[in-house]
Amino acid sequence: MFQLFRPASFRLPSVAFCLFVGFSMISRLALFLQAGHQLTPDSSLLGAFACGLFFDAISGLFAAIPWVLYGAVMPERFLKSIWGKWTTASLMVAFSGLLIFITVSEWFFWNEFGARFNFIAVDYLIWTQEVLGNITESYPMGPILCGIALLSCGLVWLIHGKGIMTWAVTGSARWEASAGWLAAGLGLSTLAAHLVSQSSLPAFSNQYHGELAKNGCWSFFAAFKQMELNYDQWYPRLSQKNALMSAKKLLVTENEQAGGASTEDLHRVIQGRGDEHQWNVMLICMESMSGSYMAYAGGEKGITPNLDRLAKESLFFNNLFATGTRTVRGMEALTLNLPPTPGQSIIYRPEGTNLTTTFSPFLKRGYDCAFFYGGDGRFDYMNRYFSTSGCRIMDVKEWDKKDVTFKTSWGACDEDLFNKAIAEADKDHARNKPFHYFCMTTSNHRPYDFPDGRIDLKSHTGRDAAVKYADWAVGKLIEDASKKPWFKETLFVICSDHCAGSAGKSDLDVTKFHIPAMIYNPGLVPARQYSKLCSQIDVIPTVFGLLNWNYETLSYGHDLLSSETDPTTERAFISNYQKIALLRKEHLVILKPKRQSSLYSCDIATGDLIPLKDEGEEITRDAISYYQSASWLFGSGGLKAQNRKAGKP
């Protein structure tokens, strides 16, 4: 019986397993210290560490598999030879270095996002050009990697000095024992993959505790696997007929009538309020511009003077919420006007092409539609989405070299982006062509680097400086555009894509979705504050209302000015990747996988949630209707626009 524990196919993976679990616990302790005051000092913290140890052990099984194979395949004579010992030691150094690298990466990822590895980390692995550039510009990678190499070498030297490495390759056994351990390792890991799911974690009242309970590696692969979640399979649902009928009723307002009698026909006919305007529309989607940076939401640092001024001169939405936590989710909200379907953004999915979008009414009226981006628009499949929506692509690859005066790994600075948009607007105006541009900024993003001399803060000194530069660039855009002949007939739509951070103590912290949005042109739009609760998906429908356009739409957004007295339009949709929610006045209902839902009394100002049990059947039903019907609309191909070609200049 003792012979079973002697082969390297048992001992080497045992060492690897212990190292993996050990580093996972070190990582959890480090994140525990980093989270600090965000944690709640109660017994659930112990539960988080207990659950975490379980997931560490399960993940460790997978980490040990390569060592099971190595110990089972390599001849005993080779493992005991000097070359075998050096090979094993070198592989153990590489393995230890990888574990240290993951631990360090988790520290920085948590510092940025307040969470374990998730879809963002998956994206970062896929889009290596931007991400590697961003990392090397943000952190001293040379010293960090050298430090990791030294630590891994020192660790292996230490365990070798304790005789552990010698023990791991010493001993002999019958081949049946090695085969048995190989079969056991593969069997246990296969069983774990089928039976253990991250969704089985208990629901912690403090979301940070839930993140601590996860294992970073397991969380990463879970995110990779769950890019898209089938609504009907995972979420609370009504019968398909009831869900569609309910959604159809919820979407209708006085000026936004149902386009057909069929239950499955969700399109609406929108009636303008007067003669149509052929105004230009320039949409500025601002990277990570949280409402909390601005004065209207309590910002006291004075880092958004231009946006604060423009807000007072615009139709300004001071109670508007983003649908998600990623740029592509914000783009989706502004161009598809749909509640956020669970999983990744529609823009990211292979089926997210040739869709009916907010560009459709512009294209029908002969507008030049274009997508402007200072980086590589292939990132997050943006070019694919916008080009199949009828836009010409104006990412940095389409620019002349002289157009770029300053860039980071994410692309040209915001002022270069706006200068390019103005130059293209001049061309469209010269040929009497109305235009609709979607401009995506990048400067308010790590490494927070921008041209010096623009503001009173130094480049590369943190988020506040980047926010102030992004604000300066918008101010310069408006100043430069105001000197152009096309300015007097152009609406400037300024809206954030999402907040700078999304982590919070609650299931979904609504304060992490509060973003600014405004429609600016004093000669066309009277200044006013719109204070009712509203959603990112309502911004462009309100623009269409200002244009007085008659059109048909599959949008779930509303023209807020024409439906101001309709209580059903006073709502917002928020989400992370798995949790999708409907916010309505003081109530928040969250839909979760495994067909779960939770209803809360919600303080919008603080994000505090109080669970409710005996009320809210109507709002829960409405939330299900919205999300189930939107998922059906996309999944059934109902959003597809046939035979559209990319717009031409």
PyMOL commands that set and color helices and strands:
alter all, ss='L'
color gray80, all
select helices_A, chain A and resi 2-5+8-38+43-73+76-80+82-113+119-126+128-138+141-161+164-168+175-195+198-200+207-213+216-225+231-234+240-251+291-293+295-297+305-312+327-335+346-348+359-364+379-388+396-398+401-403+414-430+463-481+487-489+510-513+536-547+567-569+617-635
alter helices_A, ss='H'
color red, helices_A
select strands_A, chain A and resi 256-258+268-270+280-286+315-317+320-321+368-373+392-395+407-408+411-412+435-440+490-496+517-520+528-530+534-535+551-553+572-575+580-584+587-592+596-602+609-612
alter strands_A, ss='S'
color yellow, strands_A
deselect
rebuild
show_as cartoon
